[in-house]
Amino acid sequence: MPVIVREGGWSIWIYLNDHAPPHVHVRRRGGTNIKILLPSADKPVEIVNWKKVDSRQVLVAARLVIANASLLINAWERIHGLSADHR
C-alpha cells in the first residue's frame, strides 16, 4: 500500500491489490479515513466513504485529491494497469 502524497498531516494511499473503480484512501493522523473516487474525463471526484469524519476534513481531503489528480491517476494506472476512466 504505497503512500502517493503526504501533505499537512494527510496521506493518500493506493492499495496494491485494490479494485475498480479507481480510487484512493485519504488518511489524517488520528484515524480519519476517507475513500475518494478519482476524477475521470466525465466525472469529478466522488467521496464514497467518510464514516464519522467532520465535513471540513472531508472537504480538505477532496481538495487534496483534486490538487494531486494527475499524479494520483498516473499512480493508479501504473499500479493497476487500468485507465482511471474505467468508472
C-alpha positions in Angstrom: 0.0 0.0 0.0 2.2 2.8 -1.2 1.7 6.4 0.0 1.5 8.6 -3.0 1.1 12.0 -1.3 1.9 13.3 2.1 0.8 16.8 3.0 -0.2 18.7 6.1 -0.7 15.6 8.2 -2.6 13.8 5.4 -1.6 10.8 3.4 -3.1 9.5 0.2 -2.8 5.7 -0.4 -3.5 3.3 -3.2 -3.7 -0.3 -2.2 -1.7 -2.7 -4.4 -4.4 -5.3 -4.6 -7.4 -3.0 -4.7 -10.3 -3.0 -7.1 -12.0 -0.7 -9.6 -13.3 1.9 -9.8 -10.1 3.9 -9.5 -9.9 5.4 -6.0 -7.6 6.5 -3.2 -7.7 6.3 0.6 -7.1 9.6 2.3 -6.0 9.4 5.9 -5.2 12.0 8.5 -3.2 11.4 11.6 -5.5 10.3 14.3 -7.6 7.8 12.3 -9.6 9.8 9.8 -10.0 7.6 6.7 -11.9 8.8 3.6 -12.3 6.8 0.3 -12.5 9.1 -2.8 -13.0 8.0 -6.4 -10.5 9.6 -8.8 -11.8 12.1 -11.4 -12.3 10.9 -14.9 -12.9 12.8 -18.2 -16.7 13.0 -17.5 -16.9 12.8 -13.6 -15.4 14.8 -10.8 -14.1 13.3 -7.6 -16.7 11.4 -5.6 -16.5 10.8 -1.9 -17.8 7.3 -1.2 -16.8 6.6 2.4 -16.3 9.0 5.2 -17.7 7.4 8.3 -17.5 9.6 11.4 -15.5 12.3 9.7 -16.1 16.0 10.2 -17.3 17.6 6.9 -14.5 20.2 7.0 -12.0 17.3 6.9 -13.8 15.7 4.0 -13.5 19.0 2.1 -9.8 19.2 2.8 -9.3 15.6 1.7 -11.3 16.2 -1.6 -9.3 19.3 -2.3 -6.0 17.4 -1.7 -7.1 14.7 -4.2 -8.2 17.4 -6.8 -4.8 19.2 -6.4 -2.9 16.0 -7.0 -5.3 14.4 -9.5 -2.8 13.9 -12.3 -0.2 12.3 -10.0 -2.8 10.0 -8.4 -4.3 8.9 -11.8 -0.9 8.1 -13.1 -0.1 6.1 -9.9 -3.3 4.2 -10.2 -2.7 3.3 -13.8 0.9 2.3 -13.0 -0.1 0.1 -10.1 -3.2 -1.5 -11.5 -2.6 -1.2 -15.3 -6.1 0.2 -15.7 -7.2 3.6 -17.0 -8.7 5.8 -14.4 -11.5 6.4 -16.9 -12.9 2.9 -16.1 -15.6 4.2 -13.8 
